Amino acid sequence: MTAPFSQNASFPHSARPSARAARADSPWIRRWSGHSAPRFTLVCLPHAGGTAGFYRPWAALTPPEVELLAIQYPGREDRFDDPGAADMQELVGAVADALEPLLDRPYALFGHSMGSAVAWELAHQLTARSAPGPRRLFASGRAAPGTAVTGQLHRRSDDTLSAELARLGGTSREILDDPGLRSLVLAAVRHDYRIIETYRPADRPPLSCPLHVLTGSTDPELGEERSRDRAGGWADLTTARTEVRVFPGDHFYLTPRRREVVATVLRSLDPSLTTGGSHTWPSTP
């Protein structure tokens, strides 16, 4: 990979933020922090059927030292008319294309549920391109690729998919009870479930970055067999250490525990990000 500013090394430093912002103008990227000189980038990948907006409340909890980027998959919200990816490989390749020009500082990947598998594949894809690898990978709400149990829900009826969303939580009853809204949501969910349920990870060498596994204490996605092994196979996928943090809650524990989750991520990136001191930034209500 060519460093984002290597060919423009003689440009004044003041010109760089606007150039970088132009590269962030991608349908795949949502960028909510506008600080001029962050030290880290945190890239967040949504769950199946999820949107980049799921992570927008994190911006109010993120200090100026961290740039928050979230990935917007096609087929939802403002990308409703964009064609979806055919499979995991195509999805990850498109995300890597959009993200690669923005890796001009240390970064971490955070993925929830399906997003954790996307994050793992993305780390390998970027490494294969000789791009900088992530400093850390945060895997939330899903067992490791190759060990996660998959099904055929993408082939099932709308009622069955709706029941699955209700079981996992995270989707309001009002949406599931509204035929029009339910149809829009289920279209994205069905597409993403097809990607994750047909996904068969290739054998790869382990990553070299630390892995942080985050789960809800009563997450039905992990099943009872995972109750004593919350790492869910992730420890085998890196040569560095693996840390596990269990939060009270179900599959979408990270919504009510948002402040604690973000603090955990920031502390892992750099303890100084959560020590207060001169840092001041708005908090959520």
Secondary structure, DSSP 8 states (H G I E B T S, - for coil): ---TTGGGTTS-GGGHHHHHHHHT--TTEEE----SS-SEEEEEE--TT--GGGGGGGGGGS-TTEEEEEE--SSSGGGTTS---SSHHHHHHHHHHHHGGG-SS-EEEEEETHHHHHHHHHHHHHHHTT----SEEEEESS--TTTS----GGGS-HHHHHHHHHHH--S-HHHHHSHHHHHHHHHHHHHHHHHHHS--------BSS-EEEEEETT-TTT-GGGTT-TTTTGGGGBSS-EEEEEESSSTTTTTTTHHHHHHHHHHHH-GGGGS-TT-------
